[in-house]
């Protein structure tokens, strides 16, 4: 039993030294894996991705999103837009019963970063009426390839890289200019 205690003490001491050497308690390997693609106002030098939402072949929203590689925790960008559907929309995805949206209804789309990985950012989206969220999902934002997410028949999100890194610039207060303004 006496020879086990020094081993436990040595292990605890090694863990304590690791925690002291790295204030957040992470190892170098963990920190390296936490560098992910983010959509955030801090992306002053960005790789741009074109985002397009289409309904029945018509573009209903388009934006240029700045992505950059940063640590987790700065995924703060959000956006929203409204669209008046000229014809009825039937929501069926992942539902036991479909839900019909009448022609002429205005629905709100909310967009946010739902996560990030080493090779892409995850765009969260929801579609809601005045009183409830009708659906939500995730669309991959790749800095290197085109991606398409079919939300419902006729309603989809597409994104593709706009190659080349571009400086967005700053406003009068020195804050980064952001092509799709965050809500807040």
C-alpha positions in Angstrom: 0.0 0.0 0.0 2.9 2.4 0.8 4.3 2.0 -2.7 0.9 3.0 -4.3 0.7 6.3 -2.5 3.8 7.8 -4.1 2.5 6.9 -7.5 -0.8 8.6 -6.8 1.0 11.6 -5.4 3.2 11.8 -8.5 0.1 11.6 -10.8 -1.7 14.3 -8.8 1.5 16.5 -8.9 1.8 16.0 -12.7 -1.9 17.0 -13.2 -1.4 20.0 -11.0 1.7 21.1 -13.0 -0.3 20.7 -16.2 -3.1 22.8 -14.8 -0.6 25.5 -13.8 1.2 25.5 -17.1 -2.0 25.8 -19.0 -4.4 28.3 -17.3 -7.5 26.7 -18.9 -6.4 23.2 -18.0 -6.1 22.2 -21.7 -3.1 20.5 -23.3 -1.5 21.8 -26.4 -3.3 19.0 -28.4 -6.7 20.1 -27.0 -6.0 23.8 -27.8 -5.0 23.0 -31.4 -8.2 21.1 -32.0 -10.2 24.0 -30.6 -9.2 26.1 -33.6 -12.3 25.9 -35.8 -14.1 27.8 -38.5 -16.3 30.6 -37.1 -18.7 33.2 -38.4 -18.1 36.1 -36.1 -17.6 39.9 -36.1 -14.0 39.3 -35.1 -13.2 37.9 -38.6 -11.6 41.1 -39.9 -9.5 39.1 -42.4 -11.9 36.5 -43.7 -12.6 33.8 -46.1 -16.0 34.6 -47.5 -18.8 32.2 -48.1 -21.8 33.2 -50.2 -25.1 32.1 -48.6 -28.3 31.8 -50.7 -31.8 30.8 -49.6 -34.1 29.8 -52.4 -37.8 29.0 -52.7 -39.1 27.4 -55.9 -36.0 28.4 -57.8 -36.2 32.1 -56.7 -33.5 33.6 -54.5 -35.2 35.0 -51.4 -32.1 35.9 -49.4 -28.4 36.2 -50.1 -25.5 37.2 -48.0 -21.7 37.1 -47.9 -20.5 35.6 -44.6 -17.0 36.1 -43.3 -15.4 32.9 -41.9 -12.1 32.7 -40.1 -10.2 30.1 -38.0 -10.4 31.0 -34.3 -10.8 29.4 -31.0 -14.2 28.1 -29.8 -16.5 30.5 -27.9 -16.5 33.5 -30.2 -19.3 32.2 -32.5 -21.5 35.3 -31.9 -22.9 36.2 -35.3 -26.6 36.0 -35.9 -28.9 37.3 -38.5 -32.6 37.1 -39.5 -34.8 38.0 -42.4 -38.5 37.7 -43.2 -40.1 36.4 -46.4 -43.7 36.5 -47.6 -44.4 33.2 -49.3 -46.3 33.8 -52.6 -47.8 30.3 -52.5 -48.6 27.7 -49.9 -45.7 25.8 -48.2 -46.1 22.3 -46.7 -43.7 21.5 -43.9 -43.2 17.7 -43.6 -39.6 17.1 -42.5 -39.3 15.0 -39.4 -43.0 15.3 -38.5 -45.7 12.8 -38.0 -48.2 15.3 -39.5 -47.5 17.9 -42.1 -48.1 21.6 -41.4 -49.5 23.9 -44.1 -48.4 27.5 -44.4 -51.0 29.5 -46.3 -50.0 31.6 -49.4 -49.2 35.1 -48.4 -47.9 34.1 -44.9 -44.8 35.9 -43.8 -42.3 33.8 -41.9 -39.0 34.7 -40.2 -35.7 33.0 -40.8 -33.2 33.1 -38.0 -29.5 32.2 -38.6 -26.7 31.6 -36.1 -23.5 29.6 -35.8 -24.5 26.3 -34.3 -20.9 25.0 -34.1 -17.5 24.8 -35.7 -15.1 22.1 -36.8 -11.6 22.1 -38.2 -13.0 21.9 -41.8 -16.3 23.9 -41.6 -18.7 26.0 -39.6 -22.2 24.9 -38.8 -25.0 27.3 -39.6 -28.1 26.9 -37.5 -31.4 28.0 -38.9 -35.0 28.2 -37.9 -38.2 29.2 -39.6 -41.0 30.6 -37.4 -44.4 32.2 -37.5 -45.4 34.9 -35.1 -46.3 32.4 -32.3 -44.1 29.3 -32.8 -40.9 27.8 -34.3 -42.0 25.7 -37.3 -38.7 24.0 -38.0 -35.0 24.2 -37.4 -31.9 22.5 -38.7 -28.2 22.8 -39.5 -26.4 23.7 -42.7 -22.6 23.1 -43.2 -20.7 26.3 -44.3 -17.6 25.0 -46.0 -14.7 27.4 -46.8 -13.6 25.1 -49.7 -16.7 23.6 -51.4 -20.3 24.1 -52.3 -23.0 22.7 -49.9 -26.8 22.4 -50.2 -29.4 21.7 -47.6 -32.9 20.9 -48.6 -35.2 22.3 -45.9 -38.4 21.3 -47.6 -39.4 20.5 -51.1 -38.7 23.7 -53.0 -37.0 25.5 -50.0 -33.2 25.2 -49.7 -30.0 26.8 -48.4 -26.9 26.8 -50.6 -23.4 28.1 -49.8 -20.1 28.2 -51.6 -16.7 29.8 -51.0 -15.8 33.1 -52.6 -12.2 32.4 -53.1 -9.5 34.8 -51.9 -9.0 36.4 -48.5 -10.4 39.9 -48.2 -10.1 42.6 -45.6 -13.5 43.8 -44.6 -12.4 47.1 -43.1 -13.5 49.1 -40.1 -16.2 51.6 -39.3 -15.7 55.1 -37.7 -15.3 53.6 -34.3 -12.6 51.1 -35.4 -15.0 48.1 -35.3 -14.8 45.6 -38.1 -17.3 46.0 -40.9 -19.5 43.0 -41.2 -21.4 42.1 -44.4 -24.3 40.5 -42.6 -24.9 42.5 -39.4 -25.3 40.6 -36.1 -28.5 41.0 -34.3 -28.2 42.4 -30.9 
